[in-house]
Structure formats: C-alpha cells, structure tokens
Amino acid sequence: MEDILQSFIENTPDVLNFFAGYFPEAEFDDTLTDKKIIANYILSNTTATITQTYKELEMLDNDPNTLKLIAREINRHFETTEEIWQWLQMIKKTYQTKIEQL
C-alpha cells in the first residue's frame, strides 16, 4: 500500500490533497455532502490547482490497490472496490460539472 501512496505523492499530489485534506472532515460534519466538499475545494483553491486536480482525477483508473488507498485517504468504508470505483466516477462527474459552472 505504501508503494501506491508514494506513487500518488509523485504523480497525483493535488488529488491526494483533495482526498486527504477535504473528505475525512465530512465524517465529523453530517452536513458536508460530497457535492459540498467539491464546491468547498473549488472555492478554496486557485484555477491552476482546480484544473490540475481534475486532470489527475481523470488519470485514476480501476486499479484495486489505488481504489483501496483512496478509501483509506477519505476515511470511508466500502464493501468492495467496485463500490469505490462507482463513488470515484460520481466524484469525477460532479467535479467536472462544478468546474464547468465557473
């Protein structure tokens, strides 16, 4: 798992910051939906960071180890890696919609 984390740090640092820095806090605040988290991230960062994060999100694939790392970083439990993949697809789509509204 640590090799996957190192790869994230090197190749997708903005996505790692997005996941690790914004999603875990939702566990403590029931009003933070995924859409609100994405909106907060977009409002809190520069256009360059927002764009880079989107590019990095698009690079993520259906690799089980990567998906497990994502679940760990966002501090959420999923029953299967397929559930994580479906969640990630929803995040990508929502993120894209939010940046198109800018």
MIROFI-97193 format. One record per residue (C-alpha): x, y, z; residue number from 1; residue in three letters. Coordinates in Angstrom, 3 decimals. Each point is the difference from the previous one (the first is absolute). Layout:
BEGIN
         c1         c2         c3   pos   code
          X          Y          Z   NUM    ALA
...
! end
This chain:
BEGIN
         c1         c2         c3   pos   code
      0.000      0.000      0.000     1    MET
      2.888      2.354      0.753     2    GLU
      1.296     -0.373     -3.586     3    ASP
     -3.400      1.141     -1.256     4    ILE
      0.081      2.948      2.415     5    LEU
      3.455      0.993     -1.239     6    GLN
     -1.279     -0.169     -3.570     7    SER
     -2.915      2.268      0.974     8    PHE
      2.391      2.479      1.607     9    ILE
      2.190      0.074     -3.102    10    GLU
     -2.615     -0.167     -2.768    11    ASN
     -3.232      1.415      1.375    12    THR
      0.833      2.282      2.932    13    PRO
     -2.984      2.299     -0.497    14    ASP
     -2.463     -2.912     -0.006    15    VAL
      1.659     -1.352      3.136    16    LEU
     -0.430      3.406      1.654    17    ASN
     -3.617      0.143     -1.196    18    PHE
     -0.826     -3.420      1.422    19    PHE
      2.052      0.092      3.197    20    ALA
     -0.566      3.647      0.790    21    GLY
     -3.688      0.446     -0.726    22    TYR
     -1.908     -3.280      0.274    23    PHE
      0.960     -1.330      3.456    24    PRO
     -1.488      3.061      1.715    25    GLU
     -3.426     -0.942     -1.373    26    ALA
     -0.070     -2.839      2.520    27    GLU
     -0.296      2.578      2.776    28    PHE
     -2.476      2.306     -1.751    29    ASP
     -3.184     -1.685     -1.208    30    ASP
     -0.859      3.018     -2.153    31    THR
      3.032     -0.476     -2.260    32    LEU
     -1.190     -1.900     -3.043    33    THR
      2.392     -1.030     -2.757    34    ASP
     -1.352      2.841     -2.150    35    LYS
      0.640      2.530      2.774    36    LYS
      3.505     -1.343      0.524    37    ILE
      0.756      0.416     -3.700    38    ILE
     -1.473      3.516      0.008    39    ALA
      2.086      0.930      3.073    40    ASN
      3.146     -1.330     -1.658    41    TYR
     -0.643      1.973     -3.166    42    ILE
     -0.731      3.196      1.936    43    LEU
      3.133     -0.438      2.126    44    SER
      2.557     -0.549     -2.750    45    ASN
      1.513      1.740     -2.996    46    THR
     -1.162     -0.649     -3.544    47    THR
      3.298     -1.742     -0.717    48    ALA
     -0.455     -2.374      2.951    49    THR
     -3.644     -0.666     -0.893    50    ILE
      0.959     -0.819     -3.583    51    THR
      2.941     -2.176      1.020    52    GLN
     -2.146     -1.899      2.488    53    THR
     -2.516     -0.734     -2.737    54    TYR
      2.755     -1.263     -2.309    55    LYS
      1.278     -2.241      2.780    56    GLU
     -3.494     -1.306      0.757    57    LEU
     -0.333     -0.987     -3.634    58    GLU
      3.255     -1.974      0.240    59    MET
     -1.366     -2.288      2.723    60    LEU
     -1.039     -3.410     -1.180    61    ASP
     -1.710     -3.071      1.378    62    ASN
      3.110     -1.430      1.681    63    ASP
     -1.115     -1.743      3.225    64    PRO
      3.022      1.143      2.017    65    ASN
     -0.474      3.606     -1.070    66    THR
     -3.686     -0.178      0.865    67    LEU
      0.770     -1.429      3.440    68    LYS
      2.471      2.826      0.615    69    LEU
     -2.647      2.541     -0.978    70    ILE
     -2.481     -1.557      2.444    71    ALA
      2.637      0.162      2.719    72    ARG
      0.885      3.619     -0.725    73    GLU
     -3.619      1.184      0.010    74    ILE
     -0.662     -2.034      3.146    75    ASN
     -3.034     -1.861     -1.353    76    ARG
     -0.978     -3.618     -0.005    77    HIS
     -1.092     -1.707     -3.191    78    PHE
     -0.970     -3.662     -0.279    79    GLU
      1.791     -0.555     -3.320    80    THR
      2.444      1.737     -2.293    81    THR
     -2.868      0.247     -2.506    82    GLU
     -1.834      2.249      2.483    83    GLU
      3.100      2.177      0.285    84    ILE
      0.237      0.149     -3.812    85    TRP
     -3.643      1.061     -0.290    86    GLN
      0.545      2.666      2.663    87    TRP
      3.098      1.240     -1.837    88    LEU
     -1.938      0.219     -3.281    89    GLN
     -2.646      2.104      1.747    90    MET
      2.696      2.270      1.465    91    ILE
      1.598      0.473     -3.437    92    LYS
     -3.336      0.875     -1.593    93    LYS
     -1.012      2.362      2.812    94    THR
      3.417      1.678     -0.040    95    TYR
     -0.216      0.491     -3.760    96    GLN
     -3.488      1.504      0.296    97    THR
      1.144      2.398      2.723    98    LYS
      2.984      1.270     -1.978    99    ILE
     -2.137      0.443     -3.117   100    GLU
     -2.205      2.325      2.063   101    GLN
      2.932      2.329      0.778   102    LEU
! end
